[in-house]
């Protein structure tokens, strides 16, 4: 008898309105140990370089995590240690490529590991990780860009909401994998306890051409749908905006499989 999958995962990668695809995304499910991961990388550096950077990050993540998932008797601590190890290996790979080819490149890293109903993550950059629970959408990872500081100026009355939305520094990153010291890493020791009706959304910042309110409304409408259908609905909503500046889009939707 085949084992029931522990997770329902849908992935989408779309170029948006950009000339090149600098995002990368991957997932793996290991039903034998009720574990899974999703990883998103948003590369920077222009044509070729951004694509190379995101591919290097995904490869480093797979190198660190796949071997661990193939070891059924591996201590859990070793699997969790693979998250920061993947980031260090990705950073080293980017540094090596930059030195060898004389180019500047970088990438965000959003990697999520699920062990049963526990969710661990490591996040560097501004790729968002959302939790949809009880009809409410919340970003649960840190945003390593200037956006939170700019939004704080709205809260204290220094800027208007409209000014904050188009602020030229809004998307400037405060932490990124570039082959140098990484200023900020979001990697909580305590996991998120996933509930049966929860939905997780991972993406590159291209997903954020939809507001949190728009994503939340869409999820309320599609809460019973399979993960792939939700991902498709998010992409269609982005495409309906027809924004000429639409960035590359990575979307991962994760739902605990129904028992």
Secondary structure in CASP SS format (residue, H / E / C, confidence):
PFRMAT SS
TARGET T0000
AUTHOR 0000-0000-0000
METHOD secondary structure of the structure
MODEL  1
X C 1.00
X C 1.00
X C 1.00
X C 1.00
X C 1.00
X C 1.00
X E 1.00
X E 1.00
X E 1.00
X E 1.00
X E 1.00
X E 1.00
X E 1.00
X E 1.00
X C 1.00
X C 1.00
X C 1.00
X C 1.00
X C 1.00
X C 1.00
X C 1.00
X C 1.00
X E 1.00
X E 1.00
X E 1.00
X E 1.00
X E 1.00
X E 1.00
X E 1.00
X E 1.00
X H 1.00
X H 1.00
X H 1.00
X C 1.00
X E 1.00
X E 1.00
X E 1.00
X E 1.00
X E 1.00
X E 1.00
X E 1.00
X E 1.00
X E 1.00
X E 1.00
X C 1.00
X C 1.00
X C 1.00
X C 1.00
X H 1.00
X H 1.00
X H 1.00
X H 1.00
X H 1.00
X H 1.00
X H 1.00
X H 1.00
X H 1.00
X H 1.00
X H 1.00
X H 1.00
X H 1.00
X H 1.00
X H 1.00
X H 1.00
X H 1.00
X H 1.00
X H 1.00
X H 1.00
X H 1.00
X C 1.00
X C 1.00
X C 1.00
X C 1.00
X C 1.00
X C 1.00
X H 1.00
X H 1.00
X H 1.00
X H 1.00
X H 1.00
X H 1.00
X H 1.00
X H 1.00
X H 1.00
X H 1.00
X H 1.00
X H 1.00
X H 1.00
X H 1.00
X H 1.00
X H 1.00
X H 1.00
X H 1.00
X H 1.00
X H 1.00
X H 1.00
X H 1.00
X H 1.00
X H 1.00
X H 1.00
X H 1.00
X C 1.00
X C 1.00
X C 1.00
X C 1.00
X E 1.00
X E 1.00
X C 1.00
X E 1.00
X E 1.00
X E 1.00
X E 1.00
X E 1.00
X E 1.00
X E 1.00
X C 1.00
X C 1.00
X E 1.00
X E 1.00
X E 1.00
X E 1.00
X E 1.00
X E 1.00
X E 1.00
X C 1.00
X C 1.00
X C 1.00
X C 1.00
X E 1.00
X E 1.00
X E 1.00
X E 1.00
X E 1.00
X C 1.00
X C 1.00
X E 1.00
X E 1.00
X E 1.00
X E 1.00
X C 1.00
X C 1.00
X C 1.00
X C 1.00
X C 1.00
X E 1.00
X C 1.00
X H 1.00
X H 1.00
X H 1.00
X H 1.00
X H 1.00
X H 1.00
X H 1.00
X H 1.00
X H 1.00
X C 1.00
X C 1.00
X C 1.00
X C 1.00
X C 1.00
X H 1.00
X H 1.00
X H 1.00
X H 1.00
X H 1.00
X C 1.00
X C 1.00
X C 1.00
X C 1.00
X C 1.00
X C 1.00
X C 1.00
X E 1.00
X C 1.00
X C 1.00
X C 1.00
X E 1.00
X C 1.00
X C 1.00
X C 1.00
X C 1.00
X C 1.00
X C 1.00
X C 1.00
X C 1.00
X E 1.00
X C 1.00
X C 1.00
X C 1.00
X C 1.00
X C 1.00
X E 1.00
X E 1.00
X C 1.00
X C 1.00
X C 1.00
X C 1.00
X C 1.00
X E 1.00
X E 1.00
X E 1.00
X E 1.00
X E 1.00
X C 1.00
X H 1.00
X H 1.00
X H 1.00
X H 1.00
X H 1.00
X C 1.00
X C 1.00
X H 1.00
X H 1.00
X H 1.00
X H 1.00
X H 1.00
X H 1.00
X H 1.00
X H 1.00
X H 1.00
X H 1.00
X C 1.00
X C 1.00
X C 1.00
X C 1.00
X C 1.00
X H 1.00
X H 1.00
X H 1.00
X H 1.00
X H 1.00
X H 1.00
X H 1.00
X H 1.00
X H 1.00
X H 1.00
X H 1.00
X H 1.00
X H 1.00
X H 1.00
X H 1.00
X C 1.00
X C 1.00
X C 1.00
X C 1.00
X C 1.00
X C 1.00
X C 1.00
X E 1.00
X E 1.00
X E 1.00
X E 1.00
X E 1.00
X E 1.00
X E 1.00
X E 1.00
X C 1.00
X C 1.00
X C 1.00
END
